[in-house]
């Protein structure tokens, strides 16, 4: 059992996050694929994804310890929803953070020398990890990207509504079913290890997760004790199960690539939240000139709108473009 102790100041400083980040969700998805039983909720997803990940997933599997605490990928890769941003964070992680995060991880004997290279910041070893992250994300998460984002947004909105109705204590009371219990001023988490965590005025960040099903996890910064802990709360239940993957956009994503081409489809999806030419180029690993060409074609087709904001050129997806990105859209 873990116990999180709140003060009145902590209750005032508790806030919500949209996600724990695409890197952490991707690693959790790899855990689910290799778990003995992920429950009914993910059965259809596992059937669709299993077998499509080969040895490319090896470096991520090596990061999963057989026992003891898991690696806090969110601390290393950040909470961005963009896999390329997560890769950049991983490749630039400070050595002190690597040492602190890896210190208590019980790697399998066959992986210990490899893990030491990671702690030492060896770039080639980290490139193996980031290549695996891209591959696993591309197979297990990205094809369902719209549904994942929609589900997490709905979960966060439900948290916000609970706070609006009865304040933070009402949210804590209704947060996680039997895995979380609010006994004022303590939030109890079911956990195999005993621990008391005192927030001491830092507050708490509550983030919904999709691919994590075992239990809520509390993530604390190992380098900055003043940073508020993050509580990652699983949001998928067996009751939700099949409905979550109904109309999942795996086939939509493939059809969109066939219709527009892989790069142009990626530009359209990346522009869903509104991105500048430079931002799109950085996120997709292509040149600004290539982005401009593809956005010009998409704009001519009525799928993207473009406007200038200062020195930046901002691209947003039109209603017609969003219709193409919706799960189950008829594309061909």
PEHUQUI-V872798 format. One record per backbone hydrogen bond with DSSP energy under -1.0 kcal/mol. CO is the residue of the C=O (numbers start at 0). NH is the residue of the N-H. If there is no record, write none. Layout:
# PEHUQUI-V872798
[[CO NH] [CO NH]]
This chain:
# PEHUQUI-V872798
[[0 194] [1 188] [2 196] [3 186] [4 198] [6 10] [7 11] [8 12] [14 205] [20 24] [21 25] [22 26] [23 27] [24 28] [25 29] [26 30] [27 31] [28 32] [29 33] [39 42] [41 45] [42 46] [43 47] [44 48] [45 49] [48 51] [53 56] [54 57] [56 60] [57 61] [60 63] [70 72] [71 75] [72 76] [73 77] [79 21] [81 85] [82 86] [83 87] [84 88] [85 89] [86 90] [87 91] [89 92] [93 97] [94 98] [95 99] [96 100] [97 101] [98 102] [101 104] [104 106] [107 110] [110 114] [111 115] [112 116] [113 117] [114 118] [115 119] [116 121] [117 120] [121 125] [122 126] [123 127] [124 128] [125 129] [126 130] [127 131] [128 132] [129 133] [130 134] [131 135] [132 136] [133 137] [134 138] [135 139] [136 140] [136 141] [140 143] [141 144] [143 147] [144 148] [145 149] [146 150] [147 151] [148 152] [149 153] [150 154] [151 155] [152 156] [153 157] [154 158] [155 159] [156 160] [157 161] [158 162] [159 163] [160 164] [161 165] [162 166] [166 170] [167 171] [168 172] [169 173] [175 178] [176 179] [178 189] [180 187] [182 185] [184 5] [185 182] [186 3] [187 180] [188 1] [194 2] [196 4] [198 201] [203 14] [204 230] [205 16] [206 232] [208 234] [216 231] [218 229] [223 226] [228 204] [229 218] [230 206] [231 216] [232 208] [236 240] [239 242] [240 243] [244 247] [248 252] [249 253] [250 254] [251 255] [252 256] [253 257] [254 258] [255 259] [256 260] [260 264] [261 265] [262 266] [263 267] [264 268] [265 269] [266 270] [268 271] [270 273] [274 314] [275 279] [276 280] [277 281] [278 282] [279 283] [280 284] [280 285] [286 290] [287 291] [288 292] [289 293] [290 294] [291 295] [292 296] [293 297] [294 298] [295 299] [296 300] [297 302] [298 301] [302 317] [304 315] [306 313] [308 311] [311 308] [312 276] [313 306] [314 274] [315 304] [317 321] [318 322] [319 323] [320 324] [325 328]]
